[in-house]
Amino acid sequence: MKRVLITGATSGIGLQLAKDYAIQGYEVLACGRNQQRLNELSQASRNITPLIFDLTDPAETSAAISNLPFIPTLWIFNAGDCEYIDDGHIDASLVKRVFDINVIGLAHAIEACQTYFEPGHHIGVVGSIASEVALPRAEAYGGSKAAVNYMARTLQVDLKPKGIDVSVIYPGFVKTPLTDKNTFDMPMLISVERASEEIRQGLSKRKSHIYFPRVFTSVLRLIGTLPYRWQNAITSKLLA
């Protein structure tokens, strides 16, 4: 039986991944802090088992992970949040909130799960294409995803000799409850269903880096090769 653990499974990409992997016949551990949503998800599919905890609480995370009903071979660390900075006015409490879930929460999850990692296991870490180019208003979100990107890429290096693959996932704009709050244009916005398909296909091939949608992320990656001054000029107009 194929088995997967997914954090951030109560909404957006994580929720869709949980549903789709269950349909594929996986046993799914759906993790999150919203008990009602997770219970509804598990009631909709007998392949889904809810695991309720708050990633920002290390003790709660450790306690929940220490009592897994089964051991996954695929681990998808997807939980995250997004808040934007307005007009370049840094709000340290906002930055802390975003880093606490996107970076420290990720570290809590991996720390708790790593005792189960074995050769042949596969880890997927959901970052963002925002980690590769400085985007307007993304001081907190982009900064956190840059940290996620670096952590995941370093794990690739450190875990490869142990026979454990790590895939870093770089979505563009995906229609989720988070992006529904955005008040700016989102070029090449894709559905959460397509995002799930891209991720599952990339993970099935054990790709080290998974970018989507291809055109949008390729454009930003190309911009990322330019001098910083040019990058800033282009992105300020591209996402105005």
N, C-alpha and C positions, 0 to 999 in steps of 0.2 A: 504493500500500500504506500502510495506517495503521500508525503506529509509536509505541510508548510506552516510556518508561523508568520503572521503579518501584524505589525504594529500600526496604529492609526487606522483601524478597520471600521470605525464608526461612520465615516463619511468620505466623500471624494474618491481618490484613486484607491486607497486602502479598502474601502467598502466594495468597490467594483472588483478588485482583485480577489477578495474573499469569496464573492459570489461566483466569479468565473472559475477560480480554482476548484471550488466545490462541485461545479457542473462538470469539470474535467475529471472528477473522481478522486481528488485529493481529500485527505483529512486536513481540515483547516483549523488552526488555533487563531481566532480573531481577537486581537488585543485592543483595548481602549479603556477609557474611564467613564463612558456613558453606559451604564448598566442596562437601561431600557432598550437602547438601540442594539446592543449586542445580543440581548435576549431575543429581540424580534428577529435578528439575523439568524440566530441558531434555530429558532422555531421554523424558519422558512426552509432550512436545509439540515438534514440529519448529519451531514458531513462537517458541519461547523460547530466548534466548541468555543464558547466565549471565555476570555481571560481578562478579568477586570482589574485594572490598576492604573495609577498615575505615574507616568514616566519621570516626572519631575521630582518624585519622592523615591529616593534610592532604596529605603527600607521596604517600602511597599512593592517596588519593582522586584527586588530580590526575593521577597517572600512569595510573590505570585509565580515567578519563574522557577523557583525551587520545587514547586509542586505540579510540574507539567504532567498531563495525563498520558502523553506520548512524546517521543523525541522526533522533532522534524529533521529533515535532511536539507530543506530549503528554508532560509531565514530572510524575510524581507523587512527591513527597517525603514518604515515609510512615514511614521508620525512626524508632523511638522505644523508650523503655524506661520502666518505672515502678517506683519504690520508695517506701515510705511511712515517714513519721516517726511514732514511737510516743510518745504522751502529751506531745507538744509539746517533746520533747528533741531539739534540733537536732543533727544529725550532719553536719558540714561535708563530710566525705569522701563521704557518701551524696548530698548535694546536688550536689556536683561531678560525681559519676558520672552523675546524671540529666541535668544541664545539658550535660555533655560530649557526650552522644549526641543529646539532644532539641533543643538550641539550637546549640551549636558544630558538631556533626555536620551539622546542617541547613545552617549557613553554609558549611561546607566543601563540601558537595554543590552548593549553588547557585553558589558561587564557581567551582567546576570546570566546571559545565555552562553558565554564562552566556555563554561565548564562542560557543555554538551557537544561542542564542536568536535567533529572527527574527520579523518581523511575521507574525501568524497563529498563532504557537505558543501553547500553553495550559499553564499551570502549576497543579498542584493541591498544596496543602500540608495535610497531615493534622495538625490540632491536637486539641482536645478541648473539650467543653462545660465541663470543669473550669476552663478559662481565664476563664470569665465569672462564676463564683461561688466564694467561698472555701469549700472542702469539708474536712471533718475528715481529718487525717493527710496532707493533700496539699500541705504546704508546699513540698516539692521538685518533685513532679510538676506540680501546678497552677501553681506559679511558673514552671516551664520552659515549660509550654504557654501561659501568658500572654505570655511573651516570643516564642514562636512565632507566636501570634496577632498581636501587634503588628508583628513583622517581615513577616509575610505581607500584612497590611493595608497597610503602608507600600509594599511591593512593588507592590501593586495600583495605588497612586497613581503611583509612579515609572515603571512599565512600560506603563501604559495608553497614554501618548502614543507609545510605540514599536510599538503594535499587538499587544501581548502581554497576554493575559488571565490573571489569577490568581484561582483559587478557593480559599477557605479552608474546610476541612472540619472540622465539629464533631461527632464521634461522642459518643453516650452510652456506656452499658455494652455492650460487644460480647464474646461468648464467645470468648476466645483463650487461648493459653498464659499470657499476662500476667494476665488476669482470673481464670484458674483458680486463681491463688495467693491471691486475695482471700478473706478470712475474714469479710466482712460482707455484708449483703444488698445486692444490686445491682438496684434497681428497673428494670423494663422491659428486662431483659437481652435482647439480640437475637443471632441467629446471625451468623457471619462471612459466610455467603452473602448474607444480607439486607443487611449492611453494604456488601458489594461492590456489590450491585445499587443501593443508594441513592447510592453514590459515583459509579458509572458513569452513572447516569441524570442526576445533577446536573451532572457534567462534560460530558455530551453536550449539555446545554442551556446550558453555559457560565455556570452560576449563580455569582455572586460569593461567596455563602455557602451552605454545604450543611449542614443540621442534621438529625440523626436519632438515635433514633426521634423522630418529630415531637412526640408528647405530652410525653415526658420532657424533651426539650430546651426545649420551649416553657414548661414549668413552671419550669425553672431560669432561663430568660431572664427570665421574669416576676419571679421572686424577685430577680434581679439588678437590677431597677429600684427595689427597696425600700431604705430606709435600712439601712446596714451592720449596725446593732444588730439589726434585724428579720431580716435575712438570716442572721446567725449563729444566731439562736434557731431559725429554721425548719430550716436545713440540719443542725444538730446533731441534730435529731429525725428528719428525713427519712432520713438515712443513718446512724442510730445502730446 
